[in-house]
Structure formats: structure tokens, C-alpha cells
Amino acid sequence: YVLREEANQWWKNAKLRMGADGIVISWEIFKGEFLRKYFPADIKNKKVVEFMELKQGDMSVAEYAVKFESLCAFSPHYNTMEA
């Protein structure tokens, strides 16, 4: 209900492509379609590399913590139940 403009049009077309007319679509299915469209694998891989190479450098601890938290969401190694 919150998709607007281009994203709303994309979702309408995606549902038609999936043959999902009248079918309840789970969050996981929507999320997978959304990420394929708006967050391609090559960009995700770049974020993983950026996370793995992250160093504090000239950033304050607070700035580093914010950057760490934003990038760790993309890391398959860090963002697991075991981690």
C-alpha cells in the first residue's frame, strides 16, 4: 500500500508476470522480487566487499558504528543466527 509512482507500476506488472492475480503474496516473495529489481546482485556484492574492507580510518567511533550497522545487513557472513 505504500508503493508510489514507478515502484507501484513495477509491482502491478510483476504480479501480472507472476500470475498472482487474486493470490496472496508472502513478504518473502515480494522482498525477493523487489530486491531483484531494485538491488541487483552485483551491487549487493559490492556492499559485502565494502563491509569486509571497512576500517575506521578518520571516522569517529559513532560514524564507524553507523557505517558498520548499515553495511553488515548485506554480509552473509555476519548477518546469520550463528554470528
Secondary structure per residue as TSV (DSSP state, phi and psi in degrees):
chain	resnum	aa	ss	phi	psi
A	1	Y	-	360.0	-11.5
A	2	V	-	-103.2	-1.3
A	3	L	-	-70.5	138.0
A	4	R	-	-127.2	154.7
A	5	E	H	47.1	-119.5
A	6	E	H	-60.4	-40.7
A	7	A	H	-65.3	-37.3
A	8	N	H	-65.4	-43.6
A	9	Q	H	-63.9	-42.1
A	10	W	H	-57.5	-45.2
A	11	W	H	-66.6	-39.3
A	12	K	H	-59.0	-44.9
A	13	N	H	-67.5	-38.7
A	14	A	H	-62.6	-42.3
A	15	K	H	-62.6	-40.6
A	16	L	H	-63.1	-44.5
A	17	R	H	-60.7	-37.8
A	18	M	H	-78.9	-10.0
A	19	G	T	67.1	35.7
A	20	A	-	-98.6	19.5
A	21	D	T	-62.5	117.2
A	22	G	T	82.9	0.2
A	23	I	S	-101.6	138.4
A	24	V	-	-72.5	128.8
A	25	I	-	-104.7	126.7
A	26	S	-	-72.6	162.9
A	27	W	H	-60.2	-40.7
A	28	E	H	-62.6	-41.6
A	29	I	H	-65.3	-46.6
A	30	F	H	-59.9	-47.4
A	31	K	H	-60.5	-42.2
A	32	G	H	-61.4	-45.6
A	33	E	H	-63.8	-43.6
A	34	F	H	-62.4	-46.2
A	35	L	H	-66.7	-37.2
A	36	R	H	-60.8	-38.9
A	37	K	H	-77.2	-48.9
A	38	Y	H	-105.3	-3.3
A	39	F	S	-146.7	73.0
A	40	P	-	-59.6	158.4
A	41	A	H	-57.7	-38.9
A	42	D	H	-64.4	-35.5
A	43	I	H	-71.1	-40.1
A	44	K	H	-61.1	-42.7
A	45	N	H	-62.0	-38.0
A	46	K	H	-63.4	-38.3
A	47	K	H	-66.9	-37.2
A	48	V	H	-62.5	-46.1
A	49	V	H	-62.4	-43.4
A	50	E	H	-59.2	-40.5
A	51	F	H	-64.7	-46.4
A	52	M	H	-64.7	-28.3
A	53	E	T	-99.5	6.3
A	54	L	-	-63.2	130.2
A	55	K	-	-132.8	150.5
A	56	Q	-	-66.2	-43.8
A	57	G	T	52.3	-126.5
A	58	D	T	-86.7	-0.8
A	59	M	S	-74.3	148.9
A	60	S	-	-71.1	168.0
A	61	V	H	-60.6	-40.8
A	62	A	H	-64.2	-44.1
A	63	E	H	-63.1	-41.8
A	64	Y	H	-62.9	-43.3
A	65	A	H	-61.7	-41.3
A	66	V	H	-63.5	-45.5
A	67	K	H	-63.7	-43.2
A	68	F	H	-58.7	-49.1
A	69	E	H	-63.0	-39.7
A	70	S	H	-69.7	-33.8
A	71	L	H	-86.1	-28.4
A	72	C	H	-65.8	-20.6
A	73	A	T	-62.4	-23.1
A	74	F	T	-93.2	-10.9
A	75	S	-	-86.9	116.9
A	76	P	T	-69.1	-17.7
A	77	H	T	-84.6	-32.9
A	78	Y	T	-94.4	-34.4
A	79	N	S	-92.1	61.8
A	80	T	S	-133.3	167.2
A	81	M	S	-62.5	-38.2
A	82	E	-	-67.0	-34.8
A	83	A	-	-70.2	360.0
